[in-house]
């Protein structure tokens, strides 16, 4: 192999390696981790409406890229919908979490059963 051919081959290998510097992860996290952190670090600072808006935007971007949401994502969105009184949407998100991550089935079933119960009256 000539020296010029070796240089061209080395350049092609290096160009191929640097073309995709960011590793592809299994899930699209979007702003989910930041929202979870913010929820626990400063409770009440970020209202559920704002969180839902951010998560729905992340979901649309993930769907456009044919990517999956991480474990817990649908359950968290379901909880936010529940906080907003949107019980049907909460139920759908919990069912989606259960379908995509069967290992969460027992927990999701318990949450779904709690959706059916009326809230205790506060006096």
mmCIF file of the C-alpha atoms, coordinates in Angstrom:
data_MODEL
# 
_entry.id   MODEL 
# 
loop_
_atom_site.group_PDB 
_atom_site.id 
_atom_site.type_symbol 
_atom_site.label_atom_id 
_atom_site.label_alt_id 
_atom_site.label_comp_id 
_atom_site.label_asym_id 
_atom_site.label_entity_id 
_atom_site.label_seq_id 
_atom_site.pdbx_PDB_ins_code 
_atom_site.Cartn_x 
_atom_site.Cartn_y 
_atom_site.Cartn_z 
_atom_site.occupancy 
_atom_site.B_iso_or_equiv 
_atom_site.pdbx_formal_charge 
_atom_site.auth_seq_id 
_atom_site.auth_comp_id 
_atom_site.auth_asym_id 
_atom_site.auth_atom_id 
_atom_site.pdbx_PDB_model_num 
ATOM 1   C CA . UNK A 1 1   ? 0.000   0.000  0.000  1.00 0.00 ? 1   UNK A CA 1 
ATOM 2   C CA . UNK A 1 2   ? 1.341   3.362  -0.929 1.00 0.00 ? 2   UNK A CA 1 
ATOM 3   C CA . UNK A 1 3   ? 1.840   6.153  1.514  1.00 0.00 ? 3   UNK A CA 1 
ATOM 4   C CA . UNK A 1 4   ? -0.891  8.285  -0.108 1.00 0.00 ? 4   UNK A CA 1 
ATOM 5   C CA . UNK A 1 5   ? -3.375  5.410  0.124  1.00 0.00 ? 5   UNK A CA 1 
ATOM 6   C CA . UNK A 1 6   ? -2.562  4.953  3.827  1.00 0.00 ? 6   UNK A CA 1 
ATOM 7   C CA . UNK A 1 7   ? -3.148  8.653  4.479  1.00 0.00 ? 7   UNK A CA 1 
ATOM 8   C CA . UNK A 1 8   ? -6.491  8.578  2.647  1.00 0.00 ? 8   UNK A CA 1 
ATOM 9   C CA . UNK A 1 9   ? -7.521  5.426  4.527  1.00 0.00 ? 9   UNK A CA 1 
ATOM 10  C CA . UNK A 1 10  ? -6.540  6.949  7.888  1.00 0.00 ? 10  UNK A CA 1 
ATOM 11  C CA . UNK A 1 11  ? -8.428  10.154 7.091  1.00 0.00 ? 11  UNK A CA 1 
ATOM 12  C CA . UNK A 1 12  ? -11.539 8.167  6.155  1.00 0.00 ? 12  UNK A CA 1 
ATOM 13  C CA . UNK A 1 13  ? -11.371 6.159  9.381  1.00 0.00 ? 13  UNK A CA 1 
ATOM 14  C CA . UNK A 1 14  ? -10.944 9.302  11.492 1.00 0.00 ? 14  UNK A CA 1 
ATOM 15  C CA . UNK A 1 15  ? -13.766 11.086 9.671  1.00 0.00 ? 15  UNK A CA 1 
ATOM 16  C CA . UNK A 1 16  ? -16.049 8.102  10.281 1.00 0.00 ? 16  UNK A CA 1 
ATOM 17  C CA . UNK A 1 17  ? -15.212 8.048  13.967 1.00 0.00 ? 17  UNK A CA 1 
ATOM 18  C CA . UNK A 1 18  ? -15.843 11.732 14.476 1.00 0.00 ? 18  UNK A CA 1 
ATOM 19  C CA . UNK A 1 19  ? -19.080 11.893 12.496 1.00 0.00 ? 19  UNK A CA 1 
ATOM 20  C CA . UNK A 1 20  ? -21.169 10.869 15.485 1.00 0.00 ? 20  UNK A CA 1 
ATOM 21  C CA . UNK A 1 21  ? -19.550 12.035 18.698 1.00 0.00 ? 21  UNK A CA 1 
ATOM 22  C CA . UNK A 1 22  ? -22.662 11.738 20.854 1.00 0.00 ? 22  UNK A CA 1 
ATOM 23  C CA . UNK A 1 23  ? -23.627 8.209  21.806 1.00 0.00 ? 23  UNK A CA 1 
ATOM 24  C CA . UNK A 1 24  ? -27.193 7.197  21.056 1.00 0.00 ? 24  UNK A CA 1 
ATOM 25  C CA . UNK A 1 25  ? -29.032 6.384  24.260 1.00 0.00 ? 25  UNK A CA 1 
ATOM 26  C CA . UNK A 1 26  ? -31.877 3.929  24.636 1.00 0.00 ? 26  UNK A CA 1 
ATOM 27  C CA . UNK A 1 27  ? -34.353 6.628  25.672 1.00 0.00 ? 27  UNK A CA 1 
ATOM 28  C CA . UNK A 1 28  ? -35.023 10.274 24.984 1.00 0.00 ? 28  UNK A CA 1 
ATOM 29  C CA . UNK A 1 29  ? -34.892 12.052 28.319 1.00 0.00 ? 29  UNK A CA 1 
ATOM 30  C CA . UNK A 1 30  ? -35.718 15.583 27.204 1.00 0.00 ? 30  UNK A CA 1 
ATOM 31  C CA . UNK A 1 31  ? -36.402 17.757 30.237 1.00 0.00 ? 31  UNK A CA 1 
ATOM 32  C CA . UNK A 1 32  ? -37.701 14.846 32.370 1.00 0.00 ? 32  UNK A CA 1 
ATOM 33  C CA . UNK A 1 33  ? -34.695 14.584 34.704 1.00 0.00 ? 33  UNK A CA 1 
ATOM 34  C CA . UNK A 1 34  ? -34.589 18.342 35.246 1.00 0.00 ? 34  UNK A CA 1 
ATOM 35  C CA . UNK A 1 35  ? -38.315 18.393 36.026 1.00 0.00 ? 35  UNK A CA 1 
ATOM 36  C CA . UNK A 1 36  ? -37.993 15.582 38.555 1.00 0.00 ? 36  UNK A CA 1 
ATOM 37  C CA . UNK A 1 37  ? -35.095 17.377 40.223 1.00 0.00 ? 37  UNK A CA 1 
ATOM 38  C CA . UNK A 1 38  ? -36.966 20.682 40.281 1.00 0.00 ? 38  UNK A CA 1 
ATOM 39  C CA . UNK A 1 39  ? -40.056 18.989 41.726 1.00 0.00 ? 39  UNK A CA 1 
ATOM 40  C CA . UNK A 1 40  ? -38.135 17.623 44.686 1.00 0.00 ? 40  UNK A CA 1 
ATOM 41  C CA . UNK A 1 41  ? -35.643 20.459 45.154 1.00 0.00 ? 41  UNK A CA 1 
ATOM 42  C CA . UNK A 1 42  ? -38.228 23.255 45.070 1.00 0.00 ? 42  UNK A CA 1 
ATOM 43  C CA . UNK A 1 43  ? -41.748 21.863 45.560 1.00 0.00 ? 43  UNK A CA 1 
ATOM 44  C CA . UNK A 1 44  ? -44.433 24.121 44.160 1.00 0.00 ? 44  UNK A CA 1 
ATOM 45  C CA . UNK A 1 45  ? -42.008 26.284 42.204 1.00 0.00 ? 45  UNK A CA 1 
ATOM 46  C CA . UNK A 1 46  ? -42.922 24.784 38.836 1.00 0.00 ? 46  UNK A CA 1 
ATOM 47  C CA . UNK A 1 47  ? -46.695 24.384 38.414 1.00 0.00 ? 47  UNK A CA 1 
ATOM 48  C CA . UNK A 1 48  ? -48.082 21.151 36.922 1.00 0.00 ? 48  UNK A CA 1 
ATOM 49  C CA . UNK A 1 49  ? -49.365 23.011 33.841 1.00 0.00 ? 49  UNK A CA 1 
ATOM 50  C CA . UNK A 1 50  ? -45.856 24.122 32.957 1.00 0.00 ? 50  UNK A CA 1 
ATOM 51  C CA . UNK A 1 51  ? -44.447 20.641 33.537 1.00 0.00 ? 51  UNK A CA 1 
ATOM 52  C CA . UNK A 1 52  ? -47.131 19.068 31.330 1.00 0.00 ? 52  UNK A CA 1 
ATOM 53  C CA . UNK A 1 53  ? -46.375 21.560 28.575 1.00 0.00 ? 53  UNK A CA 1 
ATOM 54  C CA . UNK A 1 54  ? -42.656 20.741 28.690 1.00 0.00 ? 54  UNK A CA 1 
ATOM 55  C CA . UNK A 1 55  ? -43.228 16.978 28.790 1.00 0.00 ? 55  UNK A CA 1 
ATOM 56  C CA . UNK A 1 56  ? -45.710 17.078 25.912 1.00 0.00 ? 56  UNK A CA 1 
ATOM 57  C CA . UNK A 1 57  ? -43.202 19.049 23.835 1.00 0.00 ? 57  UNK A CA 1 
ATOM 58  C CA . UNK A 1 58  ? -40.499 16.462 24.633 1.00 0.00 ? 58  UNK A CA 1 
ATOM 59  C CA . UNK A 1 59  ? -42.889 13.676 23.655 1.00 0.00 ? 59  UNK A CA 1 
ATOM 60  C CA . UNK A 1 60  ? -43.633 15.258 20.278 1.00 0.00 ? 60  UNK A CA 1 
ATOM 61  C CA . UNK A 1 61  ? -39.907 15.605 19.569 1.00 0.00 ? 61  UNK A CA 1 
ATOM 62  C CA . UNK A 1 62  ? -39.277 12.004 20.593 1.00 0.00 ? 62  UNK A CA 1 
ATOM 63  C CA . UNK A 1 63  ? -42.104 10.741 18.380 1.00 0.00 ? 63  UNK A CA 1 
ATOM 64  C CA . UNK A 1 64  ? -40.750 12.728 15.432 1.00 0.00 ? 64  UNK A CA 1 
ATOM 65  C CA . UNK A 1 65  ? -37.354 11.049 15.946 1.00 0.00 ? 65  UNK A CA 1 
ATOM 66  C CA . UNK A 1 66  ? -38.966 7.618  16.550 1.00 0.00 ? 66  UNK A CA 1 
ATOM 67  C CA . UNK A 1 67  ? -37.503 7.442  20.068 1.00 0.00 ? 67  UNK A CA 1 
ATOM 68  C CA . UNK A 1 68  ? -38.879 6.081  23.353 1.00 0.00 ? 68  UNK A CA 1 
ATOM 69  C CA . UNK A 1 69  ? -39.512 7.877  26.615 1.00 0.00 ? 69  UNK A CA 1 
ATOM 70  C CA . UNK A 1 70  ? -37.692 6.574  29.736 1.00 0.00 ? 70  UNK A CA 1 
ATOM 71  C CA . UNK A 1 71  ? -39.211 4.471  32.511 1.00 0.00 ? 71  UNK A CA 1 
ATOM 72  C CA . UNK A 1 72  ? -41.375 6.551  34.810 1.00 0.00 ? 72  UNK A CA 1 
ATOM 73  C CA . UNK A 1 73  ? -41.999 9.268  32.241 1.00 0.00 ? 73  UNK A CA 1 
ATOM 74  C CA . UNK A 1 74  ? -45.594 8.296  31.461 1.00 0.00 ? 74  UNK A CA 1 
ATOM 75  C CA . UNK A 1 75  ? -46.323 7.687  35.149 1.00 0.00 ? 75  UNK A CA 1 
ATOM 76  C CA . UNK A 1 76  ? -45.047 11.166 36.029 1.00 0.00 ? 76  UNK A CA 1 
ATOM 77  C CA . UNK A 1 77  ? -47.126 12.739 33.272 1.00 0.00 ? 77  UNK A CA 1 
ATOM 78  C CA . UNK A 1 78  ? -50.115 10.754 34.518 1.00 0.00 ? 78  UNK A CA 1 
ATOM 79  C CA . UNK A 1 79  ? -49.555 12.122 38.021 1.00 0.00 ? 79  UNK A CA 1 
ATOM 80  C CA . UNK A 1 80  ? -49.442 15.667 36.650 1.00 0.00 ? 80  UNK A CA 1 
ATOM 81  C CA . UNK A 1 81  ? -52.680 15.103 34.741 1.00 0.00 ? 81  UNK A CA 1 
ATOM 82  C CA . UNK A 1 82  ? -54.228 13.804 37.957 1.00 0.00 ? 82  UNK A CA 1 
ATOM 83  C CA . UNK A 1 83  ? -53.146 16.952 39.785 1.00 0.00 ? 83  UNK A CA 1 
ATOM 84  C CA . UNK A 1 84  ? -54.875 18.991 37.090 1.00 0.00 ? 84  UNK A CA 1 
ATOM 85  C CA . UNK A 1 85  ? -58.084 16.978 37.405 1.00 0.00 ? 85  UNK A CA 1 
ATOM 86  C CA . UNK A 1 86  ? -57.663 15.335 33.998 1.00 0.00 ? 86  UNK A CA 1 
ATOM 87  C CA . UNK A 1 87  ? -58.352 11.812 35.238 1.00 0.00 ? 87  UNK A CA 1 
ATOM 88  C CA . UNK A 1 88  ? -58.952 10.221 31.835 1.00 0.00 ? 88  UNK A CA 1 
ATOM 89  C CA . UNK A 1 89  ? -55.581 11.399 30.560 1.00 0.00 ? 89  UNK A CA 1 
ATOM 90  C CA . UNK A 1 90  ? -53.939 10.300 33.828 1.00 0.00 ? 90  UNK A CA 1 
ATOM 91  C CA . UNK A 1 91  ? -55.419 6.821  33.386 1.00 0.00 ? 91  UNK A CA 1 
ATOM 92  C CA . UNK A 1 92  ? -54.180 6.618  29.806 1.00 0.00 ? 92  UNK A CA 1 
ATOM 93  C CA . UNK A 1 93  ? -50.628 7.582  30.797 1.00 0.00 ? 93  UNK A CA 1 
ATOM 94  C CA . UNK A 1 94  ? -50.565 5.017  33.621 1.00 0.00 ? 94  UNK A CA 1 
ATOM 95  C CA . UNK A 1 95  ? -51.784 2.329  31.208 1.00 0.00 ? 95  UNK A CA 1 
ATOM 96  C CA . UNK A 1 96  ? -49.089 3.357  28.734 1.00 0.00 ? 96  UNK A CA 1 
ATOM 97  C CA . UNK A 1 97  ? -46.425 3.108  31.445 1.00 0.00 ? 97  UNK A CA 1 
ATOM 98  C CA . UNK A 1 98  ? -47.682 -0.366 32.339 1.00 0.00 ? 98  UNK A CA 1 
ATOM 99  C CA . UNK A 1 99  ? -47.692 -1.490 28.692 1.00 0.00 ? 99  UNK A CA 1 
ATOM 100 C CA . UNK A 1 100 ? -44.211 -0.175 27.899 1.00 0.00 ? 100 UNK A CA 1 
ATOM 101 C CA . UNK A 1 101 ? -42.626 -1.305 31.170 1.00 0.00 ? 101 UNK A CA 1 
ATOM 102 C CA . UNK A 1 102 ? -44.430 -4.454 32.370 1.00 0.00 ? 102 UNK A CA 1 
ATOM 103 C CA . UNK A 1 103 ? -42.228 -4.624 35.468 1.00 0.00 ? 103 UNK A CA 1 
ATOM 104 C CA . UNK A 1 104 ? -44.122 -1.583 36.737 1.00 0.00 ? 104 UNK A CA 1 
ATOM 105 C CA . UNK A 1 105 ? -47.467 -3.372 36.372 1.00 0.00 ? 105 UNK A CA 1 
ATOM 106 C CA . UNK A 1 106 ? -48.191 -3.976 40.056 1.00 0.00 ? 106 UNK A CA 1 
ATOM 107 C CA . UNK A 1 107 ? -47.467 -0.367 40.963 1.00 0.00 ? 107 UNK A CA 1 
ATOM 108 C CA . UNK A 1 108 ? -49.423 1.016  37.996 1.00 0.00 ? 108 UNK A CA 1 
ATOM 109 C CA . UNK A 1 109 ? -52.392 -1.225 38.885 1.00 0.00 ? 109 UNK A CA 1 
ATOM 110 C CA . UNK A 1 110 ? -52.372 0.219  42.393 1.00 0.00 ? 110 UNK A CA 1 
ATOM 111 C CA . UNK A 1 111 ? -52.287 3.774  41.055 1.00 0.00 ? 111 UNK A CA 1 
ATOM 112 C CA . UNK A 1 112 ? -55.060 2.990  38.586 1.00 0.00 ? 112 UNK A CA 1 
ATOM 113 C CA . UNK A 1 113 ? -57.191 1.562  41.410 1.00 0.00 ? 113 UNK A CA 1 
ATOM 114 C CA . UNK A 1 114 ? -56.609 4.766  43.398 1.00 0.00 ? 114 UNK A CA 1 
ATOM 115 C CA . UNK A 1 115 ? -57.894 6.814  40.457 1.00 0.00 ? 115 UNK A CA 1 
ATOM 116 C CA . UNK A 1 116 ? -61.245 5.050  40.827 1.00 0.00 ? 116 UNK A CA 1 
ATOM 117 C CA . UNK A 1 117 ? -61.636 5.922  44.500 1.00 0.00 ? 117 UNK A CA 1 
ATOM 118 C CA . UNK A 1 118 ? -63.194 9.244  45.391 1.00 0.00 ? 118 UNK A CA 1 
ATOM 119 C CA . UNK A 1 119 ? -60.989 11.635 47.325 1.00 0.00 ? 119 UNK A CA 1 
ATOM 120 C CA . UNK A 1 120 ? -61.799 11.937 51.028 1.00 0.00 ? 120 UNK A CA 1 
ATOM 121 C CA . UNK A 1 121 ? -63.666 15.104 51.810 1.00 0.00 ? 121 UNK A CA 1 
ATOM 122 C CA . UNK A 1 122 ? -61.617 17.774 53.543 1.00 0.00 ? 122 UNK A CA 1 
ATOM 123 C CA . UNK A 1 123 ? -63.233 19.863 56.195 1.00 0.00 ? 123 UNK A CA 1 
# 
